[in-house]
Amino acid sequence: MQHLTIISTGGTIDKVYFDDKSTYQIGAPQIGEILNNIGVAFTFDVIPIMRKDSLHITDDDRDLMRRTIEAQPHRHVLVTHGTDTMVETAHKLQGIAGKVIVLTGALNPARFQGSDAVFNIGCAVGALQGLVDGVYIAMNGRIWDPLRVRKNRDANRFEAQG
C-alpha cells in the first residue's frame, strides 16, 4: 500500500470532553496526528466529511460516505466511525468495486490515556494491506465481517453475531 485514503465521520475517537458531566463535542479528526506521530511509511490524506456521533448518522450521511469513497482514486480506504452504528454503515458500503474498505473507531476518545484508538487504527491499517476488496470492521484486535458481527453495548466490545 502506497497511499491510504481516510474518511473521517466523527464518533468517540474524535470526542473532546469539557466537564465532569460528560459534555462533549466531536473535535477535529485525530487520525492524521496519530499516523504522523508513529511515522507510517505510506502517504495518506484525511477527508473529514462530518463530525457526528454515530447515533446521529442518517441514511443520507451513509450515501455521502459511499459517494465519497467511490470517488477516490486509491484502492485502500479507512473510515473512522462511531461504534454504535458502525455495522449499519458497513452494510450500506457493501458492493463498492475495486476498494478495500475498513471501518474502525474507538470505545474511548483518542485524547484519553489508555484509549483503544491507536491500537484499532494500527489493526485497521495492517488489515487493509492484506485483505481482498470488500468491507470490513477492525475493532478489539480482530477483523470482522460486518454481516457476522455486532456491538455488545453491555460488554463494550464487538463480538460474533449469533
C-alpha positions in Angstrom: 0.0 0.0 0.0 1.5 3.3 -1.1 -1.4 5.5 -0.2 -4.3 5.4 2.2 -7.5 7.5 2.0 -9.1 8.2 5.3 -12.7 9.2 5.6 -13.5 10.8 8.9 -17.0 10.8 10.2 -16.6 11.6 13.9 -17.5 9.3 16.7 -15.9 8.7 20.1 -12.4 8.5 18.5 -12.6 12.3 18.0 -14.7 13.3 21.0 -13.4 16.2 23.2 -14.9 16.3 26.7 -15.3 19.6 28.5 -16.6 18.9 32.0 -17.3 16.2 34.6 -20.9 15.9 33.3 -19.6 14.4 30.0 -20.5 17.4 27.9 -18.6 16.8 24.6 -18.2 17.9 21.1 -16.8 16.0 18.2 -13.4 17.6 17.5 -11.1 17.6 14.6 -10.0 14.2 13.2 -7.3 12.7 15.4 -6.1 10.0 12.9 -3.7 12.3 10.9 -1.9 13.3 14.0 -1.7 9.7 15.2 -0.3 8.4 11.9 2.2 11.3 11.7 3.4 10.6 15.3 4.1 6.9 14.6 5.9 7.7 11.3 3.9 5.5 8.9 5.7 4.5 5.7 2.9 5.5 3.3 1.2 8.6 2.2 -2.3 9.4 3.3 -5.0 12.0 3.1 -7.8 12.7 5.6 -11.2 13.7 4.2 -13.4 14.9 7.1 -17.0 14.6 5.8 -18.8 15.1 9.1 -18.4 15.3 12.8 -21.2 13.2 14.2 -21.8 10.7 17.0 -22.7 7.6 15.1 -26.2 7.5 16.7 -26.9 10.7 14.7 -25.7 9.3 11.3 -28.5 9.1 8.8 -29.1 7.2 5.5 -28.2 10.5 3.7 -24.9 10.6 5.6 -24.2 7.0 4.6 -25.0 7.8 1.0 -22.5 10.7 1.2 -19.9 8.3 2.6 -20.5 5.8 -0.2 -20.2 8.5 -2.9 -17.1 9.9 -1.3 -15.4 6.5 -1.2 -16.5 5.7 -4.8 -14.9 9.0 -6.0 -11.5 8.2 -4.5 -8.7 7.2 -6.9 -7.0 4.9 -4.4 -7.9 1.3 -3.5 -7.3 1.4 0.3 -9.9 3.3 2.3 -10.1 3.6 6.1 -13.3 5.0 7.6 -13.2 6.4 11.2 -16.7 6.0 12.6 -18.5 5.8 15.9 -19.0 2.3 17.2 -22.8 2.3 17.9 -23.8 2.2 14.2 -20.6 1.2 12.5 -22.1 -2.2 11.5 -25.1 -0.5 9.8 -22.8 1.8 7.9 -20.6 -1.1 6.8 -23.7 -2.8 5.4 -24.5 0.3 3.3 -20.9 0.3 1.9 -21.1 -3.2 0.6 -20.5 -3.7 -3.1 -18.2 -0.8 -3.9 -16.0 -2.2 -6.6 -12.2 -2.0 -6.5 -11.8 -0.9 -2.9 -10.7 -2.4 0.4 -12.7 -0.5 3.0 -12.1 -0.9 6.7 -14.1 0.9 9.3 -12.7 1.5 12.8 -13.2 3.7 15.8 -12.6 3.7 19.5 -14.6 2.9 22.6 -12.6 5.7 24.4 -11.6 9.1 22.8 -8.2 9.1 21.2 -7.2 12.0 23.5 -7.7 9.8 26.6 -4.8 7.9 28.2 -5.3 4.2 27.5 -7.6 4.8 24.6 -8.0 1.9 22.2 -7.8 4.3 19.2 -4.2 3.8 18.2 -4.5 0.0 18.6 -7.6 -0.1 16.4 -6.1 2.2 13.8 -3.0 0.0 13.7 -5.0 -3.1 13.3 -7.1 -1.5 10.5 -4.0 -0.3 8.6 -2.4 -3.7 8.8 -5.6 -5.4 7.7 -6.1 -3.1 4.7 -2.8 -4.3 3.2 -3.7 -8.0 3.3 -7.5 -8.1 2.5 -9.3 -8.6 -0.7 -11.7 -6.0 -2.0 -14.7 -5.6 0.3 -15.9 -4.0 3.5 -14.6 -4.9 7.0 -14.6 -3.7 10.6 -11.4 -3.6 12.7 -12.2 -3.5 16.4 -10.9 -5.2 19.6 -7.9 -6.7 17.9 -10.0 -8.5 15.2 -11.1 -8.1 11.7 -14.8 -8.7 11.4 -17.1 -9.4 8.5 -19.8 -6.8 9.0 -22.5 -9.4 8.2 -21.4 -11.5 11.2 -20.6 -9.0 14.0 -22.4 -6.9 16.4 -21.5 -4.4 19.1 -22.2 -5.8 22.6 -23.0 -2.5 24.4 -23.1 -4.1 27.8 -19.6 -5.6 27.4 -18.4 -2.6 25.4 -16.9 -4.7 22.7 -17.6 -6.2 19.3 -18.3 -9.9 19.0 -19.6 -12.5 16.6 -23.3 -12.2 15.9 -25.2 -15.3 16.6 
